């Protein structure tokens, strides 16, 4: 509470009351006084008196006197402190004034200096004067990309040092990391090792050192360091402060100098770019007016000669297919040069590969050899050279090159940039000129093709109207007379059988038929290639080893007449008066006409063939109708003639068997075994006659049914039919067959089936026939009859466990008079061979389909499907030859 403490008794208890222990060492006092030393409102210390012998040793008067003395001492001590502080501040002010004078003098010098090395020298020399106790002073700058430090100013023991760039030292790394100064007053080696250094690179390590970063913004651009190898604590805080201020001033001055240099550089570059732009604009103005490619090369080449310090200018274009370069513009020492196409040189190969320019300012020969060249093809090699690619899209179309044989570094980056811009402008102009030429060419070609197409269309229309070969050939020849400037025209046709060439149309010449192999016409037919000869026709004929036939000509054009892959003849136009009468367009037009002629001739031939075929077909049709009528009449007659006596034979046989069984056999005495055996043989023979008669009757009925179906005379009834009922009736009709062979019949007949429209009796006949066949070819097991609906069809299937049918015999099953394992009725098991064909006809008449599934030894499954929706089948109308001929005429 800032008041004295007066204790005359119970010292220990009072001490403990205020948090003490009573005594720290030895015997506790019995009396004590404590007086605070007050300076203002702060207790700066205290004075205490203690008596260990007796209590109440100090009176109030003693306390008052001690308090007065203590206050006087407090005032005196504060006065002394204020005096010392005033003295220190005065000295510090004098020092700061001196530092400020130094800083001002340095900054005055920096303000006048805009050369960076001048700034380094000015600051370095001034620091050496300011800090005479330093043996080493270094000003470094840092290259953060390469990790190297550059010693811009280095002085050791008064001697200026030149040091090569070296990796960042440990102190430089620490400055970059922390952006704070390093003040090492002692233990330099240990501090170095602590931060990853080795202590010293050479000689005696320093005992004191300071390192101050050169900060520009947030980046450490370098450092200034002072070192003393004689004593520790050589540099004070004031020294560090002064060095930091000077370093900061130098950083600002260096940045200003850098900005000044950058501004000057940009200004010069802007002036240079303005000059380049003026040159480029003048060249481009000239290029805009030029559409001739060689004029573009000359314009750019002449302008380059005027702009650059060069003895040689070369503008080349490349033929990538042949690997050659063409000299479009070449000048050497003022003389224009010309050259034949030559292989692409090493520099151009390199640019084709990289699509980048080459600037070679020294060691030209070594650079050429490095890229696979020889250095120089003739004369002295250049000392400087530039190669710039002419790029169109992604393809290097050529190059522009400059060479100087007098001096190295003749071309600057600015020169390369200007030449690149001029080359790019020339590339665009050349591409525009090329596109202009190509567009003009395509336009002319399109007009020519349109005229050709019009001509071809008119000829094609005329050809389409002709179906007589002779009229067609004459019409083609007359059209060629009007189209071409020719005084000889012919159309030749090859007879493949005789290998003879005929000339059904000739104008201006009179050639007789000749063998294949003679003359230019044979050459065209044999090669299938057109032949265009515009001069020296006779000389070329001799070279080809072809004999001259007909009147000699000055210009010859002949094209093959194709029909598919076959050459059937030749169209030819000739001029006996002028060379170069025909061109590629004439050849193309004549080839197109020849193709149309080939089609027209083939159509005309087909028309004749069709006419002939029509006549033959009509005759064959009439003969077939007569034969069919004769067959039907024969079958009908034979069937009736067979059925009438057969009915009598069958009737009388049954009567005889009945009379024998009822009247004769009962009256005969059968006691004799021979008599009994004879009666048995007679009964068996009569049964064979009756069964074979019935089988023959079925055969005749099947033949008559098939004949009626084929002749279209079968009568069909149309009524509502329940396939469930049809299947039940067919099963009832064949029950006895199952009893005879002890076979099991399985029925799977759905009852809720929709009705269809059809002939009930004939559908019953189909199922009976299928069941009979299954029983006939099944010795044991079962026969299954299934009737069900699937989608929009009713399916009937008859499956058995019989002998089965091989897949190769499936198609023959539905053929007339065919049975599996045999070709005729004579093969076993017996049958007509007409049942399944009749079933097929009946099912298909109802719009259905019938099919077979079988496997040898596992049985067969015959199925047929009938559409639920009533389908009235219509007979397909035959295609008559008259209609075919009419359609062919319309197409041609």
ABEGO torsion letter per residue (X at the ends): XGBBBBBABGAAAAAAAAGBAGBABEBBBABBBBBBBBBEABBAEBBBBBBAABBGABBAAAAAAAAAAAAAAAAAAAAAAAAAAAAAAAAAAAAAAAAAAAAAAAAAAAAABABAAAAAAAAAAAAAAABAABABBBBBBBBAAAGBBBBABBBBGGBBBBBBBBBBBAAAAAAAAAGBBBBBABGAAAAAAAAGBAGBABEBBBABBBBBBBBBEABBAEBBBBBBAABBGABBAAAAAAAAAAAAAAAAAAAAAAAAAAAAAAAAAAAAAAAAAAAAAAAAAAAAABABAAAAAAAAAAAAAAABBBABBBBBBBBAAAGBBBBABBBBGGBBBBBBBBBBBAAAAAAAAAGBBBBBABGAAAAAAAAGBAGBABEBBBABBBBBBBBBEABBABBBBBBBAABBGABBAAAAAAAAAAAAAAAAAAAAAAAAAAAAAAAAAAAAAAAAAAAAAAAAAAAAABABAAAAAAAAAAAAAAABBBABBBBBBBBAAAGBBBBABBBGBBBBBBBBGBEAAAAAAAAGBBBBBABGAAAAAAAAGBBBBEBBBABBBBBBBBBEABBAEBBBBBBAABBGABBAAAAAAAAAAAAAAAAAAAAAAAAAAAAAAAAAAAAAAAAAAAAAAAAAAAAAAAAAAAAAAAAAAAAAAAAAAAAAAAAAAAABBAABAAAAAAAAAAAAAAAAAAAAAAAAAAAAAAAAAAAAAAAGABBBBBBBBBAAAAAAAAAAAAAAAAAAAGBBBBBBBBABBBBBBBBAAAAAAAAAAAAAAAAAABABEBBBBBBBBBEABBBBBBBBABAEBBAAAAAAAABBGBBBGBABAABOBBEAGAAAAAAAAAAAAAGBBBBBBBBBGAEBBBBBBBBABBBBBBBBBBBBAAAAAAAAAAAX
